[in-house]
Amino acid sequence: MEKVKDWLRLFRAQTAPATILLILTPYLTAASLYSFKTLCVSLFALLVHWISFGHNSLLDTAMGYDLKDPSKRHHPLVAGRITLQAAHNVIHWSLSALALAAILICLHFSPNPLNALISIFIWFVFGLAYNSGLSKECILGFVPISVCFTAAGSFGWFLSHNSLDYIGILYLAYSFCVILFQIGWSGHLKDLSLRERSNFLIRLGAEIKEKNGAAYFSPGKAWLFAWLVKGLNLLFAYLLLWRNYTLVRLVITVIFSTLIISFLHQLTKPRRYLRNRELLLMSIMEILSIYLVPWLMLDPLTVIVLEIIGVVYFFGVNRWIWSAPFPKV
């Protein structure tokens, strides 16, 4: 059983609901939740998440980056509990199989297979570019991964739509901003002490200082980047609300956006830097941002079913494989 946990740790399996919701939300605006097609799309999204995040972990270790990171010493590849040979074989054969599965899904499910396939192509290529070195060597590495996940949302849209309308464009813009913040701010913040050349926040003056034997976070001018990205994120949310207005959606959006702004303040203010606390704050911000948009596009029952499953999965898997309510990454 411990070997199974190690593979799930390698796959960063705990965050799979984010990828599944990213794809299912646009797909279900014109499809039924209770269908065989939806089950196939959900399973595909789950496996793609596992394998693509595992690919990121594999290359970060194989290229030596994670070997220099003290916070990654407990990871299965770094600790040697899974060999590089085994990981290469499992992950790269799986990527190949998933590419074939993606083609079959596009051809059999989509009313516009060409656009669905184009979305898959962009999704895979930009993701591979990010995993293969841009994440560590390029100061704008958060751009290709944001494009990658936006294309995943586009794939979900074209599995049930023939063309991209205004709602679809707003959804993709919202998704782009969610990932831009998640990688450009949160991802760089948690690794700030490593001072990697690709860390955009360092260029904006963010740093961790020692004070009385404790670490303190100083945001410099980086907080402007965080507030700009999350501000645009919420703007797209309110434009979606305007196009799909109901009183329930208004109340939900006000509650979620208030919480998002509160956690944004917590993440960008000068403070004592406790990495586990930072990871928890980042996880909550990610959940709030991802879980808002389905309320603006889907019926309440569908949203409740999806989000309850997602919350139970996220905290359950975290507790099982990391023995914590948040991922130890």
Backbone torsions as a table, in degrees:
resi	resn	phi	psi	omega
1	MET	NA	-34.5	179.3
2	GLU	-65.0	-32.5	177.0
3	LYS	-65.8	-39.7	176.2
4	VAL	-61.3	-44.1	178.5
5	LYS	-60.5	-39.8	-179.9
6	ASP	-64.0	-39.9	176.7
7	TRP	-65.0	-40.3	178.0
8	LEU	-67.3	-33.9	174.0
9	ARG	-65.1	-42.4	177.5
10	LEU	-60.5	-40.2	-179.2
11	PHE	-78.3	-4.0	-172.9
12	ARG	46.3	51.9	-170.8
13	ALA	-63.2	-22.9	-173.7
14	GLN	-63.4	-26.2	-175.5
15	THR	-96.3	12.4	-179.6
16	ALA	-56.8	-35.3	178.9
17	PRO	-55.7	-29.2	179.2
18	ALA	-63.2	-45.9	179.8
19	THR	-69.0	-41.3	-179.1
20	ILE	-63.2	-45.3	178.9
21	LEU	-66.2	-38.1	178.5
22	LEU	-56.0	-39.4	-178.1
23	ILE	-86.4	-41.3	-175.4
24	LEU	-72.5	-33.3	-176.9
25	THR	-57.7	-53.5	177.6
26	PRO	-69.0	-35.0	-179.9
27	TYR	-61.2	-43.4	-174.2
28	LEU	-78.3	-4.7	173.6
29	THR	-68.8	-16.1	178.0
30	ALA	-138.2	24.8	179.9
31	ALA	-147.5	165.5	-179.1
32	SER	-92.0	140.6	175.4
33	LEU	-66.3	-33.9	-172.7
34	TYR	-98.7	72.1	-179.8
35	SER	-148.9	160.5	178.9
36	PHE	-64.6	-37.5	179.7
37	LYS	-61.0	-43.7	-180.0
38	THR	-63.8	-38.4	177.0
39	LEU	-61.8	-43.7	179.2
40	CYS	-63.8	-45.2	-180.0
41	VAL	-63.1	-41.1	180.0
42	SER	-64.1	-44.6	179.6
43	LEU	-64.3	-41.4	177.4
44	PHE	-60.8	-45.6	-179.8
45	ALA	-62.4	-40.5	178.1
46	LEU	-60.5	-49.3	-177.3
47	LEU	-67.6	-39.1	177.8
48	VAL	-62.8	-41.3	177.4
49	HIS	-59.8	-52.3	-179.0
50	TRP	-55.0	-50.1	-173.1
51	ILE	-73.3	-39.2	-178.8
52	SER	-70.8	-37.9	176.4
53	PHE	-71.8	-34.3	173.7
54	GLY	-63.3	-37.0	177.3
55	HIS	-61.8	-41.1	177.4
56	ASN	-62.4	-45.5	178.7
57	SER	-64.0	-40.9	-179.7
58	LEU	-61.5	-50.2	-176.6
59	LEU	-69.9	-35.3	177.0
60	ASP	-62.2	-33.1	177.4
61	THR	-80.1	-46.8	-177.3
62	ALA	-61.6	-33.7	178.9
63	MET	-85.9	-2.0	172.8
64	GLY	94.3	-5.5	-175.8
65	TYR	-66.0	-48.2	-177.6
66	ASP	-69.1	-22.2	178.6
67	LEU	-68.1	-22.2	180.0
68	LYS	-94.3	-3.1	-174.6
69	ASP	-100.4	111.3	-178.8
70	PRO	-59.5	-29.3	-178.2
71	SER	-74.1	-9.0	-178.9
72	LYS	-103.4	6.3	-175.6
73	ARG	-61.7	-27.2	-178.1
74	HIS	-85.9	-4.6	-177.8
75	HIS	-71.9	146.3	-171.1
76	PRO	-60.3	-36.8	178.6
77	LEU	-72.7	-43.0	-179.3
78	VAL	-65.8	-40.9	-178.9
79	ALA	-77.6	-11.4	177.6
80	GLY	85.3	10.5	179.7
81	ARG	-76.0	-22.8	169.6
82	ILE	-123.7	132.7	-178.5
83	THR	-81.8	155.0	176.0
84	LEU	-61.2	-37.0	179.3
85	GLN	-60.9	-47.1	179.8
86	ALA	-63.4	-42.8	-179.0
87	ALA	-65.1	-43.3	177.9
88	HIS	-58.5	-47.1	-177.6
89	ASN	-64.9	-47.5	-178.5
90	VAL	-65.0	-48.6	-172.2
91	ILE	-74.1	-44.0	-176.3
92	HIS	-75.0	-34.6	172.6
93	TRP	-67.1	-37.3	179.5
94	SER	-66.4	-40.7	176.8
95	LEU	-59.7	-41.3	178.9
96	SER	-63.2	-44.3	179.9
97	ALA	-65.8	-38.7	179.8
98	LEU	-68.2	-32.4	176.4
99	ALA	-62.9	-41.9	177.1
100	LEU	-66.2	-41.3	178.4
101	ALA	-62.1	-39.2	178.9
102	ALA	-60.9	-40.9	178.6
103	ILE	-62.6	-45.3	179.9
104	LEU	-63.5	-41.3	178.8
105	ILE	-62.9	-44.8	179.8
106	CYS	-61.9	-44.8	-175.9
107	LEU	-69.6	-32.9	-174.2
108	HIS	-98.3	-23.6	-174.6
109	PHE	-106.4	-32.5	-168.4
110	SER	-85.2	138.3	171.1
111	PRO	-75.0	-11.6	177.2
112	ASN	-136.8	75.6	-174.7
113	PRO	-58.3	-34.2	-178.5
114	LEU	-61.9	-50.7	-179.2
115	ASN	-66.8	-33.8	176.4
116	ALA	-64.9	-41.8	178.8
117	LEU	-68.2	-38.4	176.1
118	ILE	-61.3	-41.1	178.5
119	SER	-62.5	-44.2	178.2
120	ILE	-61.3	-43.1	-179.0
121	PHE	-59.9	-48.7	179.3
122	ILE	-63.0	-42.9	179.0
123	TRP	-55.6	-53.1	-176.2
124	PHE	-68.1	-45.8	-174.1
125	VAL	-66.8	-46.0	-179.5
126	PHE	-68.6	-33.8	175.6
127	GLY	-65.9	-43.4	177.7
128	LEU	-63.4	-39.4	178.9
129	ALA	-63.4	-42.4	178.7
130	TYR	-63.8	-49.2	-178.0
131	ASN	-65.0	-30.5	-172.4
132	SER	-84.0	3.8	175.1
133	GLY	149.5	-25.8	-178.3
134	LEU	-62.2	-30.1	-179.0
135	SER	-63.9	-26.0	-176.0
136	LYS	-110.7	-19.0	-171.8
137	GLU	-114.6	-9.3	-176.5
138	CYS	-118.1	129.6	-178.9
139	ILE	-64.2	-23.1	178.1
140	LEU	-107.2	30.0	-178.7
141	GLY	-60.5	-22.1	178.8
142	PHE	-71.7	-15.2	179.1
143	VAL	-71.7	-52.1	-179.7
144	PRO	-61.7	-34.6	179.6
145	ILE	-73.0	-29.4	174.9
146	SER	-69.1	-40.1	174.8
147	VAL	-63.5	-41.9	-179.9
148	CYS	-55.4	-52.2	-176.8
149	PHE	-73.4	-30.2	175.0
150	THR	-64.1	-39.0	176.3
151	ALA	-65.5	-33.1	175.2
152	ALA	-62.8	-40.7	175.2
153	GLY	-64.8	-37.8	176.7
154	SER	-63.3	-40.3	175.2
155	PHE	-56.7	-47.3	178.0
156	GLY	-60.7	-39.7	179.6
157	TRP	-62.5	-48.3	-174.8
158	PHE	-77.5	-5.3	172.0
159	LEU	-73.9	-16.4	179.2
160	SER	-134.1	2.7	-179.7
161	HIS	-128.9	149.6	178.3
162	ASN	-85.9	-28.8	-177.9
163	SER	-146.2	165.6	-177.7
164	LEU	-94.9	115.6	179.3
165	ASP	-101.0	-171.5	-175.6
166	TYR	-61.9	-40.1	178.2
167	ILE	-62.3	-44.3	178.8
168	GLY	-61.1	-41.9	179.1
169	ILE	-63.5	-44.4	178.5
170	LEU	-62.6	-39.6	179.2
171	TYR	-63.0	-44.1	-179.8
172	LEU	-66.5	-37.6	177.2
173	ALA	-65.0	-41.5	176.9
174	TYR	-60.8	-46.3	-178.6
175	SER	-62.9	-41.1	178.2
176	PHE	-57.8	-44.5	-178.4
177	CYS	-68.4	-36.2	177.8
178	VAL	-59.1	-48.3	-178.0
179	ILE	-72.1	-36.4	178.6
180	LEU	-59.0	-42.6	178.0
181	PHE	-70.6	-43.7	-176.6
182	GLN	-59.4	-43.0	-178.6
183	ILE	-90.8	-47.0	-175.0
184	GLY	-67.5	-32.9	177.6
185	TRP	-104.7	-65.4	-172.9
186	SER	-61.6	-46.0	-178.7
187	GLY	-61.8	-41.2	179.3
188	HIS	-74.4	-32.4	179.7
189	LEU	-65.3	-43.0	-177.0
190	LYS	-69.2	-22.0	179.8
191	ASP	-109.2	18.6	-173.2
192	LEU	-60.9	-35.8	-176.4
193	SER	-68.0	-19.4	179.2
194	LEU	-76.0	-20.3	179.4
195	ARG	52.7	48.0	177.6
196	GLU	-68.2	150.4	-177.3
197	ARG	-64.6	-21.5	-178.6
198	SER	-88.7	0.3	-174.6
199	ASN	-77.7	105.8	-175.9
200	PHE	-64.6	-32.8	-176.4
201	LEU	-66.1	-32.8	177.9
202	ILE	-63.2	-39.8	177.9
203	ARG	-62.3	-25.9	-179.7
204	LEU	-95.0	8.6	173.4
205	GLY	96.0	3.3	179.2
206	ALA	-73.9	144.7	178.8
207	GLU	-161.1	162.6	173.7
208	ILE	-110.6	122.6	-177.4
209	LYS	-109.7	150.9	173.8
210	GLU	-90.0	131.3	178.7
211	LYS	-145.7	116.2	-178.2
212	ASN	54.3	40.6	177.2
213	GLY	77.8	7.0	-179.8
214	ALA	-123.5	157.4	179.7
215	ALA	-90.7	133.4	177.7
216	TYR	-125.8	139.7	-179.6
217	PHE	-94.6	127.3	173.9
218	SER	-116.1	117.2	-172.0
219	PRO	-76.6	-15.7	-174.7
220	GLY	56.9	-134.7	176.5
221	LYS	-94.4	2.3	-176.3
222	ALA	-64.6	-26.2	-179.3
223	TRP	-60.6	-28.2	178.3
224	LEU	-63.7	-40.2	177.3
225	PHE	-61.4	-46.5	-178.8
226	ALA	-61.9	-45.3	-178.5
227	TRP	-69.5	-34.1	177.4
228	LEU	-65.0	-48.2	-177.6
229	VAL	-64.7	-47.2	-177.6
230	LYS	-71.5	-29.5	174.9
231	GLY	-63.8	-44.5	175.4
232	LEU	-62.5	-39.9	178.2
233	ASN	-55.7	-48.0	-179.6
234	LEU	-71.3	-31.4	175.7
235	LEU	-60.4	-45.5	178.7
236	PHE	-65.1	-33.0	176.6
237	ALA	-63.8	-44.5	-178.5
238	TYR	-72.0	-29.0	173.4
239	LEU	-67.9	-37.7	173.9
240	LEU	-63.5	-42.0	177.5
241	LEU	-59.7	-42.4	-179.5
242	TRP	-61.4	-37.5	-179.3
243	ARG	-80.2	-25.8	-177.3
244	ASN	-124.1	45.9	-169.0
245	TYR	-69.1	132.6	162.1
246	THR	-143.9	161.1	179.9
247	LEU	-63.0	-40.0	178.7
248	VAL	-60.5	-45.2	179.9
249	ARG	-64.3	-35.9	177.4
250	LEU	-62.7	-47.9	-179.3
251	VAL	-61.9	-46.1	179.8
252	ILE	-60.3	-44.5	-177.3
253	THR	-65.2	-41.4	179.0
254	VAL	-63.7	-43.2	179.5
255	ILE	-63.8	-49.9	-178.2
256	PHE	-63.5	-44.1	-176.7
257	SER	-67.9	-34.1	175.7
258	THR	-63.3	-44.3	178.0
259	LEU	-65.8	-40.3	179.1
260	ILE	-61.4	-44.0	179.3
261	ILE	-64.9	-39.3	178.2
262	SER	-61.2	-47.1	179.9
263	PHE	-71.6	-29.4	175.1
264	LEU	-62.0	-42.2	176.6
265	HIS	-61.5	-44.0	179.9
266	GLN	-61.4	-35.9	-176.4
267	LEU	-81.2	-18.2	-173.9
268	THR	-112.2	-9.1	-178.3
269	LYS	-80.3	155.2	171.4
270	PRO	-63.7	138.7	-175.2
271	ARG	-168.5	169.7	170.5
272	ARG	-69.5	134.9	-174.6
273	TYR	-96.9	108.9	174.8
274	LEU	-117.7	109.9	-168.3
275	ARG	-57.7	-42.3	179.7
276	ASN	-63.7	-37.5	176.4
277	ARG	-66.7	-40.0	178.1
278	GLU	-61.2	-43.3	179.7
279	LEU	-61.6	-39.8	178.9
280	LEU	-66.1	-45.0	178.3
281	LEU	-60.8	-42.8	179.0
282	MET	-62.8	-41.7	-179.9
283	SER	-62.4	-43.1	-179.8
284	ILE	-66.0	-42.4	177.7
285	MET	-60.9	-41.9	179.6
286	GLU	-63.3	-43.7	179.8
287	ILE	-62.9	-45.9	-179.8
288	LEU	-60.5	-44.7	-177.0
289	SER	-67.6	-40.8	-178.4
290	ILE	-74.3	-35.7	-174.0
291	TYR	-84.6	-10.0	176.4
292	LEU	-72.2	-48.1	-167.7
293	VAL	-64.3	-33.8	176.8
294	PRO	-59.2	-32.3	178.2
295	TRP	-64.1	-24.3	-177.5
296	LEU	-89.9	-4.6	-174.5
297	MET	-129.4	-24.1	-173.4
298	LEU	-119.0	166.0	176.9
299	ASP	-72.0	152.1	-173.5
300	PRO	-57.1	-39.9	-177.9
301	LEU	-63.3	-44.3	178.1
302	THR	-60.7	-43.2	-179.9
303	VAL	-63.0	-44.9	-178.7
304	ILE	-61.0	-44.9	179.4
305	VAL	-61.0	-49.3	-177.8
306	LEU	-62.6	-43.6	-172.7
307	GLU	-78.2	-31.6	174.5
308	ILE	-65.0	-45.7	177.4
309	ILE	-59.5	-42.8	-178.9
310	GLY	-63.6	-44.6	-179.7
311	VAL	-65.3	-45.8	179.4
312	VAL	-61.0	-44.3	178.8
313	TYR	-61.6	-50.5	-174.5
314	PHE	-59.1	-54.3	-176.6
315	PHE	-74.0	-32.9	178.4
316	GLY	-65.7	-47.0	-179.9
317	VAL	-67.8	-40.5	176.3
318	ASN	-57.7	-46.7	-178.8
319	ARG	-64.0	-36.6	-176.4
320	TRP	-73.9	-46.9	-172.7
321	ILE	-95.0	-23.6	-178.7
322	TRP	-114.3	-8.3	-176.9
323	SER	56.7	38.7	-179.8
324	ALA	-155.8	158.4	178.6
325	PRO	-78.3	-3.0	179.6
326	PHE	-136.9	157.6	-177.6
327	PRO	-71.3	134.9	177.7
328	LYS	-89.4	72.8	-178.6
329	VAL	-125.2	NA	NA
